[in-house]
Amino acid sequence: MGKTKEEKPLLLQLDMQEINKILQALGQRPFNEVYELIGKIHEQANAQMHAEPPPQQLDK
């Protein structure tokens, strides 16, 4: 059986300033409500920040 709409992962494109605002807002919530979400945000952001950039295409 497939995932429901609520379970389906989404790809969001946010810049670091926007991500930091989200993390600041989450920081105002009780730790036990948001720690897993904050961890997922950090994990995904770190993976992208440390990934090799795609090869540059040369204009002909």
N, C-alpha and C positions, 0 to 999 in steps of 0.2 A: 504494500500500500504506500502511496506517495505522501510527501509532507503536506501539511495544511498550509494555507497562506501565511499563517502566523509563524510557522516553523521554517519556511523557505528563506534561505539566506539572501540578503540584498547587498548590492554593491553601491556604496555611497561615495561620492567624490567630494571631499572636504579639504580645505587647506589647514595648515597647522594652527592658525589663529582660531578657526572655527572649532577644531577638535579641542583646543585648550579651553574654549568657552564651555563646551559640553562637559569636559572633565571638571571644570570649576563648579558648574551647576550640580553635577553628580556629587561633588565633594561636600555639598551642603546637606545631602541626604544621609540617613543613618548607614554606617558602614555595611552592616549585614544585608541591606537592601541593594547595594550597588557594587560591592567589591568584585563580583564575577564579571559584571559588565565593564567596569574599568579595566580589569585584567584583559578582557578580550580586545578592547580598544587598543591598549598598549601593545599586546601581542601582534595584532594585525599591522599597526603603525610601524613597529620596529621591523617587522618582516619586509615591509615596503621600503623603509628607509635604508636598510642594509642590502637590498637586492641590487644586482648589477643592472645598470640602465640598459635599455634595449639598444642594439647596434644602430648607429647613425646611418641613415640612407644618404648616399651621395647624389646630389643633383647632377644630371647629365646635361 
